[in-house]
Amino acid sequence: MSGLLNTAISGLRVSQAGMRTTGHNISNVNTPGFSRQRTEDVSQPAQQAGGAGYVGSGAATQNIKRIVDQFVLTQLRTDTTNYHSLNSYSANLEKIDKLFADQSTGLTGGLESFFAAIQNAADDPSSTPARQLVVTQAESLSTRFNTLYDRLMDIERNVIREMEAITEQINDLAATVANLNTAIADKSEGGNGHSPNDLLDQRDEALRQLSELVGVNVVSQGDGTVNVFMGQGQALVVGADANRFRVTNAGEVVLGQGSRTRNVTEQLTGGQLSGLAEFRDGILHTAKNELGRVSLVLSGVFNEQQLQGLDLDGDFGERMFKDINSPDLTKQRVVSGNNAAPDDRELSVTIDDINQLTASDYKFEILENTNNYVITRLGDDKVVGQGMLTGAYPESISFDGVTVTLEAGSFQGGDTFTIKPTTDAARYMEARLSRPEDLALASPVRTGTNSGNEGTAEISQGEVLGMFAPDGTLLPAFANAGQLSPPVIIRFTSETTYEILDNSDPSNPKPLEPPIREQLYVPGQDNALFTSDPGETRVVGNGGKLGLPDGRNAQVVAAGGAAQGNGYPVEQMRFRITDPETGVTSTQNVVTGPNMSAANLAEQLGRVPGVSANAFTEATLTDFNFEDFSSPLQITVNGENLLEYQGGALSPEVPNPQTEPAEFQEYLAERINDNPNLQALGFRAEAGANPVTGELEVRMVASSGVDMDIRLQADGAGENQLSVNDSNGNPNVRLSGQGAGTESTVTVGGRVDLTLADGVTLNTAPSDSQLFGDSQAEDFAQSSYLGFQAVIKGQPKAGDTFTLDFNNDASSDNRNGLAMAALETAKVMGNGNMGLSDAYGRLVEQVGTESASARTNTEAARSLVEQTQSMRDSISGVNLDEEAANLIRFEQAYNANSRVITIARDIFDTLLNSI
């Protein structure tokens, strides 16, 4: 009887446990993270009933199990962290997108209004209202840059505050997980192997909430606890211990306990915290840098153009905006790392070339225990500079259009610095013009054409390329207010050659220093007169160091007999070529041959990259003395006879040098100029009086640089003589002929002027070059950059002249204003690939594209997390219909077991009554 009763009671207990579990499920149907539970029932051991076999003894609830799928939970945490990271990123990105794209808050409208005002002023440069509008628009534009920067900084500050709030939530959740670990471990230890289901649900929900904030990796332990890691294995929770997140003043996210913390900003992989950090350090920082770059380029190009113009008062312009390299700005572009004491390092960053300027930050690092440094562009992790510090400060390092100067301090291995050339530039942009008269719309140079020119060549109006040398000093041409130093005159020496002279004294023009002589002119195309390369230098070939014992210039080497060569020696020239963009250096050697002509030397030197060579030869025939002016007599230049014969005697067309010296020399010049063979060699000649001595002479030039072989043949009884020099102030060589078959010859060698592009230098061996002078002398290679330019086109005639001088009447000149207006579309950024509007437009496009992509990715991530949540709910969620059915089932079982008990009682009562 007791067996039947016990069996029924066990059934009651099983049914009661099932109903309690079902009721618990129903009660927690809306509890976040709750997983439905079910009882696991087993039969109790059967009892032997004599010969009848074994009789069952009822059932028992072995375990109450929560229904979960750990793989689904893990996927839910992963999808949750991805969604919240993208959602946080997208929500903040939309703020920048709206800020830049809006016509009223972005730069597009401000740039359009500013350039429209510039164009209006250029159209009417004498109008004060038009000038005032430019001043007003410049102030408005700089204010708009400031406002955009402030708005970006507000967004950044809000992001940091949100990150601080999120880290506090993370810390609370991490502490909750650690406490639940402790409770679960205690319950599991005292629960005979049974799990505390509700505590496990609470921990899973805390982990899910934690995954909304930061990406985590959960690792189960054998005692029922879990360890939580983030990023690349940084521990957040280990058993009952939890580390804490914190946001530093610099915006870095650190993890640890007390003073033992580690920067984990770059290790964040998901969740709201990662999305905010990625937004702040990614597109937000890029937006600030790009905005700063545009402000720097705009300020730089307009300041440069303004300085190159004349204002309404006739003075050189002042900067339109704040100097991009003012001392207060150069110091703010460097952020020191956690460097060793003492904190005394002083660095500055100057902008050298805004066209090369990037929108990236840079890491400047001095390697541990060395003086070696490495500079890395953080935008693409490319090394842009490396070397060894000398320890002598100040020391400068240049890369990507900027120069970092180590001014002073205890620089040592392990030091790190972040270089930020553009980050805060928009904040400090400031318009500096206050008077409309200060707007420099006029060009300071003006060209002129001689009214007596016979050719059809025309010269452009002239323009200023720059007022400062590469080292930042003012160019000599603009050193004196109100004048060009010196004014220049362009004089055509032939239809295809010209020279440029110092025209300070118009009655006596002099060579420039360094000289610009025997330049080739190509009819039918634009011929730029001056270099546009600020780093270009010129080495003047004068052969002045060559000399014979009697002091004669060694270019004139032979007197008497056949030509013996020009006497030039064998020399080695070593060119060092540094690529201005890459900094890569190479060398190239050139060895000259003995008696090499200037033409051949120029051809050989011109093959060196960055080197152009201009060869020419000069000679003067003077001091004619002919005692016997009768045949046979001949003067020969490069094998061409100058004196005409008729019937075996001198032609009557040949003037007598004794009685008609001027006519004789005019005759010689005409014969040279009319000779087609000499013309092919670039010969030209001019007869006249020496400007210093007044002595009559014939001056010859061969623009090709070929040697001049000059020969005098005389068979007469009297002595016939003439002198030859190299037109460079060196002593004469006397040619004479007397008696049958006598002749004397002299060879005059040419000169080569070398033009070296920026980054090209020359050393000679020996250093005291007989061709170019002392290559170690300070004035060996002189700058050829004058800072202005003019172009001549058309067909000139020999003797035509043009001038370039200061613009003394500039009130109605708008050339500099037009140059300012042209900056709207000029490719002044990105190594000549972008304009100002292009750069800002690209920024707007980048932000807009990124924002649209982020929205799409967020929606996709939302769909994934909803799917995974639905999957989890289908497995672990409470289904009220199912639970209601379970209640009925357990109730029926309970009632049935109660009936068994009733029957057992009735049987027992019947038995008692029968006794």
LINLINUR-V506055 format. One record per pair of residues at least 6 apart in sequence whose C-alpha atoms are under 7 Angstrom apart, sorted by the first residue. I is the first residue (numbers start at 0). GAP is how many residues later the second one is. Records with the same first field share a line. If there is no record, write none. Layout:
BEGIN
I = GAP / GAP
END
This chain:
BEGIN
0 = 903
2 = 54
3 = 900
4 = 896 / 899
6 = 50 / 51
7 = 50 / 889 / 890 / 892 / 893
9 = 48 / 49 / 50
10 = 47 / 48 / 886
11 = 882 / 885
13 = 45 / 46 / 47
14 = 875 / 878 / 879
17 = 21 / 872
18 = 868 / 871
20 = 16 / 17
21 = 861 / 864 / 865
24 = 11 / 12 / 853
25 = 852 / 854 / 857
27 = 6
28 = 849
32 = 168 / 169 / 171 / 172
33 = 167
34 = 31 / 32 / 33 / 166 / 841 / 842
35 = 30 / 31 / 840 / 841 / 842
36 = 27 / 28 / 29 / 30
37 = 26 / 27 / 28
38 = 22 / 24 / 25 / 26
39 = 21 / 22 / 23 / 24
40 = 18 / 19 / 20 / 21
41 = 17 / 18 / 19 / 20
42 = 15 / 16 / 17
43 = 13 / 14 / 15 / 16
44 = 11 / 12
45 = 8 / 9 / 10 / 11
46 = 7 / 8 / 9 / 10
47 = 6 / 7
48 = 6
65 = 131
66 = 808 / 809
67 = 807 / 808
71 = 800
75 = 789 / 792 / 793
76 = 131 / 134
78 = 782 / 785 / 786
79 = 131 / 132 / 785
80 = 130 / 131 / 132 / 133 / 134 / 189 / 190
81 = 188 / 189 / 779
82 = 775 / 778 / 779
83 = 128 / 187 / 188
84 = 185 / 186 / 187 / 189 / 190
85 = 189 / 768 / 771 / 772
86 = 771
87 = 184 / 187 / 188
88 = 186 / 187 / 190
89 = 761 / 764 / 765
92 = 758
93 = 757
96 = 750 / 751 / 754
98 = 6 / 7
99 = 6 / 744
100 = 743
102 = 6
109 = 31
112 = 24
113 = 20 / 23 / 24
114 = 706 / 709
116 = 16 / 17
117 = 16 / 699 / 703
118 = 702
119 = 10
120 = 9 / 10
121 = 319 / 692 / 695 / 696
124 = 316 / 687 / 688 / 689
125 = 685 / 686
127 = 308
130 = 305 / 308
131 = 304
134 = 298 / 299 / 301
137 = 293
138 = 292
141 = 287 / 288 / 289
144 = 281 / 282
145 = 280 / 281 / 283
148 = 139 / 277 / 278
155 = 124
158 = 117
159 = 91
162 = 110
163 = 83
165 = 47 / 107
166 = 78 / 79
169 = 40 / 43
170 = 73 / 74
172 = 33 / 37
173 = 62 / 63 / 68
174 = 67
176 = 26 / 29
177 = 59 / 61 / 62 / 63 / 64
178 = 61
179 = 19 / 23
180 = 44 / 45 / 58 / 59
181 = 58
183 = 12 / 15 / 40 / 41
184 = 38 / 39 / 40
186 = 9
187 = 6 / 7 / 8
210 = 60
211 = 59 / 60
212 = 58 / 59 / 60
213 = 56 / 57 / 58 / 59 / 60
214 = 15 / 53 / 54 / 55 / 56
215 = 12 / 13 / 14
216 = 11 / 12 / 13
217 = 8 / 9 / 10 / 11
218 = 7 / 8 / 9
219 = 6 / 7
224 = 14
225 = 13
226 = 10 / 11 / 12
227 = 7 / 8 / 9 / 10
228 = 6 / 7 / 8
229 = 6
230 = 36 / 37 / 38
231 = 35
235 = 6 / 7
236 = 6
242 = 12 / 13 / 14
243 = 11 / 12 / 13
244 = 8 / 9 / 10 / 11
245 = 7 / 8 / 9
246 = 6 / 7
251 = 11 / 13
252 = 10 / 11 / 12
253 = 7 / 8 / 9 / 10 / 11
254 = 6 / 7 / 8 / 9
255 = 6
267 = 6
287 = 135
288 = 70 / 71 / 133 / 134
289 = 69 / 553
290 = 135
291 = 130 / 131 / 132 / 133 / 134
292 = 66 / 129
293 = 542 / 545
294 = 130 / 131 / 134
295 = 28 / 129
296 = 57
298 = 22 / 25
299 = 24
301 = 18 / 518
302 = 16 / 17 / 18
304 = 515
305 = 11 / 12 / 13 / 14 / 134
306 = 9 / 10 / 11 / 12
307 = 8 / 9 / 156 / 158 / 159
308 = 7 / 8 / 131 / 132 / 133 / 134 / 135 / 507
309 = 6 / 7 / 130 / 131 / 132 / 133 / 134
310 = 6 / 126 / 127 / 128 / 129 / 130 / 131
311 = 125 / 126 / 128 / 499
312 = 124
313 = 496
314 = 167
316 = 121 / 122 / 123
318 = 113
319 = 111 / 112 / 113
320 = 108 / 109 / 110 / 111
321 = 107 / 108 / 109 / 110
324 = 25 / 26
329 = 18 / 19 / 20
330 = 16 / 17 / 18
332 = 16 / 86 / 87 / 88
333 = 13 / 14 / 83 / 84 / 85 / 86
334 = 82 / 83 / 84
335 = 80 / 81 / 82
336 = 79 / 80
338 = 76 / 77
343 = 65 / 66
344 = 63 / 64 / 65 / 66
345 = 60 / 61 / 62 / 63
346 = 57 / 58 / 59 / 60
347 = 56 / 57 / 58
348 = 53 / 54 / 55 / 56 / 72
349 = 52 / 53 / 54
350 = 50 / 51 / 52
351 = 49 / 50 / 51
352 = 48 / 49
353 = 47 / 475
354 = 473 / 474 / 475 / 476 / 477
355 = 44 / 45 / 473 / 474 / 475
356 = 43 / 44 / 473
357 = 42
358 = 63
359 = 17 / 18 / 19
360 = 16 / 17 / 18 / 57 / 58 / 59 / 60
361 = 13 / 14 / 15 / 16 / 56 / 57 / 58
362 = 12 / 13 / 14 / 15 / 54 / 55 / 56
363 = 10 / 11 / 12 / 52 / 53 / 54 / 55
364 = 8 / 9 / 10 / 49 / 50 / 51 / 52
365 = 6 / 7 / 8 / 46 / 47 / 48 / 49 / 50
366 = 6 / 46 / 47
367 = 45 / 46
368 = 44
369 = 43
370 = 17 / 18 / 41 / 42
371 = 15 / 16 / 17
372 = 13 / 14 / 15
373 = 9 / 11 / 12 / 13
374 = 8 / 9 / 10 / 11
375 = 6 / 7 / 8
376 = 6 / 7
383 = 15
384 = 14
392 = 13 / 14 / 15
393 = 11 / 12 / 13 / 14
394 = 10 / 11 / 12
395 = 7 / 8 / 9 / 10
396 = 6 / 7 / 8
397 = 6
439 = 376
440 = 372 / 373 / 374 / 375 / 376
441 = 368 / 371 / 372 / 373 / 374 / 375
442 = 20 / 370 / 372 / 373
443 = 362 / 363
444 = 17 / 18 / 359 / 360 / 361 / 362
445 = 15 / 16 / 358 / 359 / 360 / 361
446 = 14 / 15 / 356 / 357 / 358
447 = 354 / 355 / 356
448 = 352 / 353 / 354
449 = 351 / 352
452 = 347 / 348
453 = 343 / 346
454 = 340 / 341 / 342 / 345
455 = 338 / 339 / 340
456 = 335 / 336 / 337 / 338 / 339
457 = 334 / 335 / 336
458 = 331 / 332 / 333 / 334
459 = 330 / 331 / 332
460 = 329
461 = 327 / 328
462 = 325 / 326 / 327
463 = 323 / 324 / 325
464 = 322 / 323 / 324
465 = 321 / 322
466 = 7 / 8 / 11 / 320
467 = 6 / 7
468 = 6 / 65
469 = 64 / 65
475 = 9
476 = 7 / 8 / 9 / 309
477 = 6 / 7
482 = 323
483 = 321 / 322
485 = 16 / 17 / 18
486 = 15 / 16 / 17 / 317 / 318
487 = 12 / 13 / 14 / 15 / 315 / 316 / 317
488 = 11 / 12 / 13 / 14 / 312 / 313 / 314 / 315
489 = 8 / 9 / 10 / 11 / 311 / 312 / 313
490 = 7 / 8 / 9 / 308 / 309 / 310 / 311
491 = 6 / 7 / 305 / 306 / 307 / 308 / 309
492 = 305 / 306
493 = 303 / 304
494 = 301 / 302 / 303
495 = 24 / 25 / 26
496 = 21 / 22 / 23 / 24
497 = 19 / 20 / 21 / 22 / 23
498 = 17 / 18 / 19 / 20
499 = 16 / 17
500 = 8 / 9 / 10 / 11
501 = 7 / 8 / 9 / 10
502 = 6 / 7
513 = 24 / 268 / 270
517 = 98 / 185
520 = 6
522 = 270 / 271 / 272
523 = 269 / 270
524 = 268
525 = 265 / 266 / 267
526 = 264 / 265 / 266
527 = 262 / 263 / 264
528 = 260 / 261 / 262
529 = 259
530 = 254
531 = 253
532 = 225 / 252
533 = 251
534 = 222 / 223
535 = 220 / 221 / 222 / 247 / 248 / 249
536 = 218 / 219 / 220 / 244 / 245 / 246 / 247
537 = 216 / 217 / 218 / 243 / 244 / 245 / 246
538 = 214 / 215 / 216 / 241 / 242 / 243
539 = 213 / 214 / 232
540 = 210 / 211 / 212 / 230 / 231
541 = 209 / 229 / 230
542 = 227 / 228 / 229 / 230
543 = 229
544 = 225 / 228
545 = 7 / 8 / 224
546 = 6 / 7
547 = 6
551 = 178 / 179
552 = 177 / 178
553 = 13
554 = 11 / 12 / 193 / 194
555 = 10 / 190 / 191 / 192 / 193
556 = 9 / 10 / 189 / 190
557 = 6 / 187 / 188 / 189
558 = 174 / 176 / 185 / 186 / 187
559 = 183 / 184 / 185
560 = 182 / 183 / 184
561 = 183
562 = 146 / 182 / 183 / 184
564 = 30 / 182
565 = 29 / 181 / 182 / 183
566 = 28
567 = 26 / 27 / 28
568 = 25 / 26
569 = 21 / 22 / 23 / 24
570 = 20 / 21 / 194
571 = 17 / 18 / 19 / 20 / 192 / 193
572 = 16 / 17 / 18 / 189 / 190 / 191 / 192
573 = 13 / 14 / 15 / 16 / 188 / 189 / 190
574 = 12 / 13 / 14 / 185 / 186 / 187 / 188
575 = 9 / 10 / 11 / 12 / 184 / 185 / 186
576 = 8 / 9 / 10 / 182 / 183 / 184
577 = 6 / 7 / 8 / 181 / 182
578 = 6 / 180
579 = 179
591 = 9
596 = 108 / 109 / 110 / 152 / 153
597 = 17 / 18 / 107 / 108 / 151 / 152 / 153 / 154
598 = 16 / 105 / 106 / 107
601 = 11 / 12 / 13 / 150
604 = 6 / 8
605 = 6 / 7
609 = 146 / 147 / 150
610 = 143 / 144 / 145 / 146
611 = 142 / 143 / 144
612 = 139 / 140 / 141 / 142
613 = 138 / 139 / 140
614 = 88 / 89 / 90 / 135 / 136 / 137 / 138
615 = 86 / 87 / 88 / 89 / 134 / 135 / 136
616 = 84 / 85 / 86 / 88 / 89 / 90 / 132 / 133 / 134
617 = 82 / 83 / 84 / 108 / 109 / 132
618 = 80 / 81 / 82 / 105 / 106 / 107 / 108 / 129
619 = 77 / 78 / 79 / 80 / 104 / 105 / 106 / 107
620 = 76 / 77 / 78 / 101 / 102 / 103
621 = 74 / 75 / 76 / 100 / 101 / 102
622 = 99 / 100
623 = 97 / 98 / 99
624 = 95 / 96 / 97
625 = 31 / 32 / 93 / 94 / 95
626 = 91 / 92 / 93
627 = 88 / 89 / 90 / 91 / 92
629 = 86
630 = 18 / 19
631 = 82 / 83 / 84
632 = 80 / 81 / 82
633 = 7 / 9 / 78 / 79 / 80
634 = 6 / 7 / 8 / 76 / 77 / 78
635 = 6 / 74 / 75 / 76
636 = 71 / 72 / 73 / 74
637 = 70 / 71 / 72
641 = 26 / 29
642 = 11
643 = 6 / 7 / 10
644 = 6
653 = 10
654 = 8 / 9
655 = 8
656 = 7
661 = 34
664 = 22 / 32 / 33
665 = 21
668 = 16 / 17 / 18 / 29
671 = 6 / 12 / 13
672 = 6 / 10 / 11 / 12
680 = 21 / 23
681 = 20 / 21 / 22
682 = 17 / 18 / 19 / 20
683 = 16 / 17 / 18
684 = 13 / 14 / 15 / 16
685 = 12 / 13 / 14
686 = 10 / 11 / 12
687 = 8 / 9 / 10
688 = 6 / 7 / 8
689 = 6 / 7
704 = 45 / 46
705 = 44
706 = 40 / 41 / 42 / 43
707 = 39 / 40 / 41
708 = 36 / 37 / 38 / 39
709 = 35 / 36 / 37
710 = 32 / 33 / 34 / 35
711 = 23 / 24 / 25 / 31 / 32 / 33
712 = 24 / 29 / 30 / 31
713 = 6 / 23 / 24 / 25 / 27 / 28 / 29
714 = 22 / 23 / 24 / 25 / 26 / 27
715 = 22 / 23 / 24
716 = 21 / 22
717 = 20
718 = 17 / 18 / 19
719 = 16 / 17 / 18
720 = 13 / 14 / 15 / 16
721 = 12 / 13 / 14
722 = 9 / 10 / 11 / 12
723 = 8 / 9 / 10
724 = 6 / 7 / 8
725 = 22
734 = 9 / 10
735 = 8
736 = 6 / 7
762 = 12
763 = 11
766 = 7 / 8 / 9
767 = 6 / 7
768 = 6
773 = 6
823 = 11 / 12
824 = 10
825 = 9
826 = 6 / 7 / 8
827 = 6 / 7
828 = 6
END
